Amino acid sequence: MGNVVINLEQSKITEMKNYYGKQLLTKNIPGSVFAAKTPSCMITAYKSGKVLFQGNDCEKEAGKWGSASENSANAPGKKAAATKVKSVPKGDLPIGIGGMSAIGSDEVGTGDFFGPITVVAAYVKKEDIPLLKELGVRDSKDLNDEKIIAIAKIIKDVVPFSLMTLKNEKYNQVQRSGMSQGKMKALLHNQAILNVLDKIAPTKPEAILIDQFVQPSTYFQHLKGQKTIANKDVYFSTKAEGIHLAVAAASILARYAFIQYIDKLSEAAGFKIPKGAGAQVDVAAAKLILNKGRDSLPSFVKLHFANTDKALAIVDKKQK
C-alpha cells in the first residue's frame, strides 16, 4: 500500500472535509481534523496541515489537492523544515542518531504471564520522522491500548516492518530445553531486523538501534551459530524509544500485535485475559484450569513463571 503526504492550509483542509462529507469516518485519529475513506484510499488530515493519503490510488487522490513534491519541505525553493537531532553522548551511540534513517527494534510480552513475546523491527526514513511525530508515535508504555491500536493501524502501512511472534507453546518448549529468555529475544530481534533489511534492499539504514535488554557482547554470543547475523552499524541503548522513533514505532506495533493475541486468548478462554504478572493473572489462570483443565495452560501462559504455582494453589483451595 502506497502513501503520500502533502501540506495544506487549514482553509483547504476544511474544503476537503466538505468534499469527503459522505465518506467521513465517525471516529477520528488523535490529532486529526478528519478522516475519510474512499473505495481505494484512506485520507487523514491533521491539525498541523499535513494530510496523509494511503491506498492504491493515494497519488491520484492526493493530486486533486496538491503534489507531494510541491508540498514537501525539501522541494526546490522551499526551506527545509528543521528536524531536531537528538544528541546522544552516552555509550557508543553516534551523535545525531535520532535524526538518521534507521531500523529500530523492540519487544513486548516478556514480563507477561499470559500471551506470547512479540518482537518488531521497523525502518523509519529521516524524512518520515516529522510525520510519525504528528501521528503521535512515542513509547508504547506511555499510550493506552486504544491509542496504540489507532496509531498502529496507520503506521503499519507507512513504515516497513517485520513482526516475530513466539507463541506460548513454542516458548515453553524452548524454555524447557534450557534456552534463556534473553537468547529467545536475541534470535527474534535478529530475524526481524534481517527481514526488514530484505524488505528495504538495496537501501541501507544509517543505523540499527535495538532497545537494550542485555549487554551487546551477550547479545551477539546468543546469535553464535546463526547463518546470518545483522551486525553492521548495530547499536544498543536502554529506553531507545526515546532516542529514535523507529524504536518507538516498533514498540507500538509489537504492543498492537500483543493486544490482538491477548484478545484471541480471551476468546479461547471464554473470559477476559489480564496482562502483566500480578495477582490478577493468578486468579485468571486458576479460572482457566478449573474451566479447561491444567493441560490447557501451555498454550496460554509462560509456565516457568511463579504465577503457575500461585494459580495451582488457588485451584487447590477451591477444590478442598
VEXDREN-2710 file (C-alpha; in Angstrom, 1 decimal):
% VEXDREN-2710
k/r/px/py/pz
1/MET/0.0/0.0/0.0
2/GLY/1.4/3.4/-1.0
3/ASN/1.2/6.6/1.0
4/VAL/1.6/10.3/0.1
5/VAL/1.8/13.3/2.5
6/ILE/1.1/16.9/1.4
7/ASN/0.9/20.1/3.4
8/LEU/-2.2/22.3/3.1
9/GLU/-3.7/25.4/4.7
10/GLN/-6.5/24.9/7.2
11/SER/-9.0/26.5/4.8
12/LYS/-8.1/23.9/2.2
13/ILE/-8.5/21.1/4.8
14/THR/-12.0/22.5/5.6
15/GLU/-12.8/22.4/1.9
16/MET/-11.5/18.8/1.8
17/LYS/-13.7/17.8/4.8
18/ASN/-16.8/19.1/3.0
19/TYR/-15.7/17.4/-0.2
20/TYR/-15.4/14.0/1.5
21/GLY/-18.5/14.6/3.6
22/LYS/-20.3/11.4/2.8
23/GLN/-17.1/9.3/3.3
24/LEU/-16.1/10.8/6.7
25/LEU/-15.3/8.3/9.4
26/THR/-17.1/8.9/12.7
27/LYS/-14.1/8.1/14.8
28/ASN/-11.1/10.5/14.3
29/ILE/-7.5/9.6/14.8
30/PRO/-5.8/11.6/17.7
31/GLY/-4.6/15.0/16.5
32/SER/-6.6/14.8/13.3
33/VAL/-9.2/17.2/11.8
34/PHE/-11.0/14.5/9.9
35/ALA/-10.5/11.0/8.4
36/ALA/-12.3/9.8/5.3
37/LYS/-12.3/6.5/3.4
38/THR/-12.9/6.2/-0.4
39/PRO/-13.1/2.8/-2.1
40/SER/-9.3/2.9/-2.8
41/CYS/-7.8/5.5/-0.4
42/MET/-7.8/6.5/3.2
43/ILE/-7.4/10.2/3.9
44/THR/-6.3/11.7/7.2
45/ALA/-5.9/15.4/7.7
46/TYR/-4.0/16.7/10.7
47/LYS/-4.2/20.0/12.7
48/SER/-0.6/20.8/11.6
49/GLY/-1.7/20.9/8.0
50/LYS/-0.3/17.5/7.0
51/VAL/-2.6/15.3/5.0
52/LEU/-1.9/11.6/4.7
53/PHE/-3.2/9.6/1.7
54/GLN/-2.9/5.8/2.0
55/GLY/-4.0/3.2/-0.6
56/ASN/-3.7/2.0/-4.1
57/ASP/-4.9/5.4/-5.5
58/CYS/-3.1/7.6/-3.0
59/GLU/-1.2/9.6/-5.6
60/LYS/-4.2/10.1/-7.7
61/GLU/-6.3/11.2/-4.8
62/ALA/-3.6/13.5/-3.4
63/GLY/-3.2/15.0/-6.8
64/LYS/-6.7/16.5/-6.5
65/TRP/-5.4/18.8/-3.7
66/GLY/-1.7/19.3/-4.5
67/SER/1.6/17.5/-5.2
68/ALA/3.7/15.7/-2.6
69/SER/6.8/17.2/-4.3
70/GLU/5.3/20.7/-4.4
71/ASN/4.3/20.5/-0.7
72/SER/7.4/18.7/0.5
73/ALA/9.7/20.5/2.9
74/ASN/12.6/19.5/0.6
75/ALA/11.0/20.8/-2.6
76/PRO/13.0/23.4/-4.6
77/GLY/12.5/26.9/-3.5
78/LYS/11.2/25.9/-0.1
79/LYS/13.2/26.0/3.1
80/ALA/13.5/22.5/4.6
81/ALA/11.8/22.1/8.0
82/ALA/14.3/21.8/10.7
83/THR/14.4/18.3/12.2
84/LYS/15.5/18.2/15.8
85/VAL/18.5/15.9/16.0
86/LYS/18.9/14.4/19.4
87/SER/22.5/14.4/20.6
88/VAL/23.3/11.2/22.4
89/PRO/26.7/11.4/24.1
90/LYS/26.4/8.2/26.2
91/GLY/27.8/4.8/25.2
92/ASP/28.8/4.1/21.7
93/LEU/25.8/5.7/20.0
94/PRO/26.7/8.1/17.2
95/ILE/25.8/11.8/17.7
96/GLY/22.6/12.6/15.9
97/ILE/21.3/9.0/15.6
98/GLY/17.8/10.4/16.4
99/GLY/17.7/12.2/13.0
100/MET/19.1/9.3/10.9
101/SER/17.2/6.8/8.7
102/ALA/17.3/3.8/10.9
103/ILE/15.9/0.4/11.8
104/GLY/14.7/0.2/15.4
105/SER/13.6/-3.0/17.2
106/ASP/11.7/-3.6/20.5
107/GLU/9.8/-6.4/22.1
108/VAL/6.6/-6.8/24.2
109/GLY/5.3/-9.6/26.4
110/THR/8.4/-10.8/28.1
111/GLY/7.1/-9.9/31.6
112/ASP/3.5/-11.0/30.9
113/PHE/2.4/-14.4/32.3
114/PHE/-0.3/-14.8/29.6
115/GLY/0.5/-14.3/25.9
116/PRO/3.5/-14.5/23.6
117/ILE/6.6/-12.5/23.1
118/THR/6.2/-10.1/20.1
119/VAL/9.2/-8.5/18.5
120/VAL/9.1/-5.9/15.8
121/ALA/11.8/-4.2/13.8
122/ALA/10.7/-1.1/11.8
123/TYR/12.5/1.2/9.4
124/VAL/12.0/4.9/9.6
125/LYS/13.4/7.2/7.0
126/LYS/14.6/10.6/8.3
127/GLU/12.1/12.3/6.0
128/ASP/9.3/10.5/7.8
129/ILE/10.3/11.5/11.3
130/PRO/8.1/14.6/11.4
131/LEU/5.1/12.6/10.1
132/LEU/5.5/10.0/12.8
133/LYS/5.7/12.7/15.4
134/GLU/2.5/14.1/14.0
135/LEU/0.8/10.7/14.2
136/GLY/1.7/10.5/17.9
137/VAL/4.4/7.9/17.8
138/ARG/6.2/7.5/21.1
139/ASP/7.0/4.8/23.6
140/SER/4.0/2.4/23.7
141/LYS/4.3/2.3/27.6
142/ASP/3.1/6.0/27.5
143/LEU/0.0/5.1/25.4
144/ASN/-3.2/3.3/26.4
145/ASP/-4.4/0.3/24.3
146/GLU/-7.0/2.5/22.4
147/LYS/-4.3/4.9/21.2
148/ILE/-1.8/2.1/20.4
149/ILE/-4.4/0.4/18.1
150/ALA/-5.3/3.7/16.4
151/ILE/-1.7/4.7/15.7
152/ALA/-0.6/1.1/14.8
153/LYS/-3.4/0.8/12.2
154/ILE/-1.9/3.9/10.4
155/ILE/1.8/3.3/10.7
156/LYS/1.7/-0.3/9.7
157/ASP/1.1/1.0/6.1
158/VAL/3.7/3.8/6.4
159/VAL/6.8/2.1/7.7
160/PRO/8.4/-1.2/6.5
161/PHE/8.4/-3.6/9.5
162/SER/8.6/-7.2/10.5
163/LEU/6.8/-8.9/13.3
164/MET/8.0/-12.0/15.0
165/THR/5.7/-13.8/17.4
166/LEU/6.9/-16.5/19.8
167/LYS/3.7/-18.3/20.9
168/ASN/3.3/-19.8/24.3
169/GLU/3.6/-23.5/23.2
170/LYS/6.9/-22.8/21.4
171/TYR/8.1/-20.6/24.2
172/ASN/7.5/-23.3/26.8
173/GLN/9.1/-25.9/24.6
174/VAL/12.4/-24.0/24.1
175/GLN/12.4/-22.8/27.7
176/ARG/12.2/-26.4/28.9
177/SER/15.1/-27.2/26.6
178/GLY/17.3/-24.8/28.5
179/MET/17.1/-21.7/26.3
180/SER/17.1/-18.4/28.3
181/GLN/14.6/-15.7/27.6
182/GLY/17.5/-13.5/26.6
183/LYS/18.6/-15.8/23.9
184/MET/15.0/-16.1/22.6
185/LYS/14.8/-12.4/22.3
186/ALA/18.1/-12.1/20.6
187/LEU/17.1/-14.6/18.0
188/LEU/13.8/-12.8/17.4
189/HIS/15.3/-9.4/17.2
190/ASN/18.0/-10.6/14.7
191/GLN/15.4/-12.3/12.4
192/ALA/13.1/-9.3/12.5
193/ILE/15.9/-6.9/11.6
194/LEU/17.1/-9.3/8.7
195/ASN/13.5/-9.3/7.4
196/VAL/13.4/-5.5/7.3
197/LEU/16.8/-5.3/5.6
198/ASP/15.4/-7.6/2.9
199/LYS/12.3/-5.5/2.6
200/ILE/14.1/-2.2/2.1
201/ALA/17.0/-3.6/0.0
202/PRO/19.0/-2.2/-1.8
203/THR/18.5/0.8/0.7
204/LYS/20.8/0.5/3.7
205/PRO/19.9/2.1/7.1
206/GLU/22.3/4.6/8.6
207/ALA/21.9/2.8/11.9
208/ILE/20.2/-0.2/13.6
209/LEU/19.1/0.6/17.1
210/ILE/18.0/-2.2/19.5
211/ASP/16.2/-1.5/22.7
212/GLN/18.8/-3.0/25.0
213/PHE/17.8/-6.0/27.1
214/VAL/21.3/-7.5/27.5
215/GLN/24.9/-6.4/27.0
216/PRO/25.9/-6.2/23.3
217/SER/28.6/-8.9/23.8
218/THR/26.0/-11.3/25.3
219/TYR/23.5/-10.4/22.5
220/PHE/26.0/-11.5/19.8
221/GLN/27.0/-14.5/21.9
222/HIS/23.4/-15.6/21.8
223/LEU/23.5/-15.4/18.0
224/LYS/26.5/-17.6/17.5
225/GLY/25.8/-20.4/15.0
226/GLN/23.1/-18.4/13.2
227/LYS/23.5/-18.5/9.4
228/THR/23.1/-14.7/9.1
229/ILE/23.6/-12.0/11.7
230/ALA/22.8/-8.3/11.4
231/ASN/25.9/-6.8/12.8
232/LYS/26.7/-3.7/10.7
233/ASP/26.0/-0.3/12.3
234/VAL/24.1/-2.0/15.2
235/TYR/23.7/0.0/18.4
236/PHE/22.1/-0.7/21.7
237/SER/20.5/1.5/24.3
238/THR/18.1/1.3/27.2
239/LYS/15.0/3.5/26.7
240/ALA/15.8/3.5/22.9
241/GLU/12.3/4.5/22.1
242/GLY/13.2/8.0/23.3
243/ILE/16.3/8.1/21.1
244/HIS/14.8/7.2/17.7
245/LEU/11.2/7.0/16.6
246/ALA/12.0/3.7/14.7
247/VAL/12.2/2.0/18.1
248/ALA/9.0/3.8/19.3
249/ALA/7.2/2.7/16.1
250/ALA/8.4/-0.9/16.7
251/SER/7.3/-0.7/20.3
252/ILE/3.8/0.4/19.2
253/LEU/3.5/-2.3/16.5
254/ALA/4.7/-5.0/18.9
255/ARG/2.3/-3.9/21.5
256/TYR/-0.6/-3.9/19.0
257/ALA/0.3/-7.5/18.0
258/PHE/0.4/-8.5/21.6
259/ILE/-3.0/-6.9/22.3
260/GLN/-4.5/-8.7/19.3
261/TYR/-3.1/-12.0/20.6
262/ILE/-4.4/-11.5/24.1
263/ASP/-7.9/-10.8/22.6
264/LYS/-7.6/-14.2/20.8
265/LEU/-6.6/-15.9/24.0
266/SER/-9.6/-14.2/25.8
267/GLU/-11.9/-15.6/23.2
268/ALA/-10.5/-19.1/23.5
269/ALA/-10.6/-18.9/27.3
270/GLY/-14.2/-17.6/27.4
271/PHE/-13.3/-14.6/29.6
272/LYS/-11.0/-11.5/29.5
273/ILE/-7.4/-12.4/30.0
274/PRO/-5.4/-9.8/32.0
275/LYS/-2.0/-8.5/31.2
276/GLY/1.1/-8.4/33.4
277/ALA/2.2/-10.8/36.1
278/GLY/0.3/-9.6/39.2
279/ALA/-2.3/-11.3/41.4
280/GLN/-5.0/-10.8/38.8
281/VAL/-3.3/-13.3/36.4
282/ASP/-3.0/-15.9/39.2
283/VAL/-6.8/-15.7/39.6
284/ALA/-7.4/-15.8/35.8
285/ALA/-5.0/-18.8/35.4
286/ALA/-6.8/-20.6/38.2
287/LYS/-10.2/-20.0/36.5
288/LEU/-8.7/-21.3/33.2
289/ILE/-7.5/-24.5/35.0
290/LEU/-10.9/-25.0/36.6
291/ASN/-12.7/-24.4/33.3
292/LYS/-10.4/-26.2/30.8
293/GLY/-8.0/-28.3/32.9
294/ARG/-4.3/-27.9/33.7
295/ASP/-3.4/-29.2/30.3
296/SER/-4.7/-26.0/28.7
297/LEU/-2.0/-23.9/30.4
298/PRO/0.9/-24.3/28.0
299/SER/-1.0/-22.6/25.1
300/PHE/-1.9/-19.6/27.3
301/VAL/1.0/-18.9/29.7
302/LYS/4.7/-18.9/30.3
303/LEU/4.8/-22.0/32.5
304/HIS/8.1/-21.2/34.3
305/PHE/6.7/-18.0/35.9
306/ALA/6.0/-18.2/39.6
307/ASN/2.3/-17.4/38.7
308/THR/1.8/-21.0/37.7
309/ASP/2.3/-22.3/41.2
310/LYS/0.2/-19.5/42.7
311/ALA/-2.6/-20.4/40.3
312/LEU/-2.4/-24.1/41.2
313/ALA/-2.5/-23.1/44.9
314/ILE/-5.7/-21.2/44.3
315/VAL/-7.2/-24.2/42.5
316/ASP/-6.3/-26.5/45.4
317/LYS/-8.0/-24.2/47.9
318/LYS/-11.2/-24.1/45.7
319/GLN/-11.3/-27.8/45.3
320/LYS/-10.9/-28.6/49.1
END
